[in-house]
Amino acid sequence: MTTNAKTKGPASYFPSIEKQYGKPVEHWFTILGAVSDRKHGEQVALLKTEHALGHGHANALVAYFRAERGG
């Protein structure tokens, strides 16, 4: 049986994040891993200010990272 389930939640942003910023999501997860002791909002702010990500993309990466990796 084949399913064509559409990706939902934060991961649905990953293709556009990779296309827009030219780096795989693992690159951003490595950065987040280095600051995993910070709060969600602080991690989002870091991606926005130091790496010029838009708020929605930064928030999606942080939400996914924290949910999946316990960051």
C-alpha positions as CSV (number, residue, x, y, z in Angstrom):
1,M,0.0,0.0,0.0
2,T,1.4,3.4,-1.0
3,T,0.6,6.5,1.0
4,N,1.1,10.0,-0.2
5,A,0.8,11.6,3.2
6,K,1.7,15.3,3.1
7,T,4.3,16.4,5.7
8,K,2.7,18.5,8.4
9,G,4.0,20.7,11.2
10,P,7.4,22.3,11.4
11,A,8.9,19.7,9.0
12,S,6.7,21.0,6.2
13,Y,9.0,24.1,6.1
14,F,12.2,22.1,5.5
15,P,12.2,22.1,1.7
16,S,11.7,25.9,1.5
17,I,14.3,26.5,4.3
18,E,16.9,24.4,2.4
19,K,16.1,26.1,-0.9
20,Q,16.1,29.7,0.5
21,Y,19.2,29.4,2.7
22,G,21.2,26.9,0.7
23,K,22.0,24.6,3.6
24,P,20.4,21.3,4.8
25,V,18.3,21.4,7.9
26,E,21.0,19.4,9.7
27,H,23.2,22.5,9.4
28,W,20.7,24.4,11.5
29,F,20.3,21.5,13.9
30,T,24.0,21.5,14.5
31,I,23.8,25.2,15.4
32,L,20.9,24.6,17.7
33,G,22.7,21.7,19.3
34,A,25.5,24.1,20.3
35,V,22.9,26.3,22.1
36,S,20.5,23.6,23.4
37,D,20.7,25.1,26.9
38,R,18.9,28.2,25.7
39,K,15.1,28.8,25.7
40,H,13.0,28.4,22.6
41,G,12.7,32.1,22.0
42,E,16.4,32.6,22.5
43,Q,17.2,29.9,19.9
44,V,14.8,31.5,17.5
45,A,16.4,34.9,18.1
46,L,19.8,33.5,17.4
47,L,18.8,32.1,14.0
48,K,17.1,35.3,13.1
49,T,19.9,37.8,14.2
50,E,23.0,35.8,13.5
51,H,22.0,33.8,10.5
52,A,19.3,36.0,8.9
53,L,16.5,33.4,8.9
54,G,12.9,34.6,8.8
55,H,10.8,34.2,12.0
56,G,8.6,31.3,10.6
57,H,11.6,29.3,9.4
58,A,13.6,29.9,12.6
59,N,10.6,28.9,14.7
60,A,9.9,25.8,12.7
61,L,13.5,24.6,13.0
62,V,13.6,25.2,16.8
63,A,10.2,23.6,17.4
64,Y,11.2,20.5,15.4
65,F,14.7,20.3,17.1
66,R,13.3,20.7,20.6
67,A,10.5,18.1,20.0
68,E,12.6,15.5,18.2
69,R,16.0,15.9,19.9
70,G,15.1,17.2,23.3
71,G,17.0,20.4,22.7
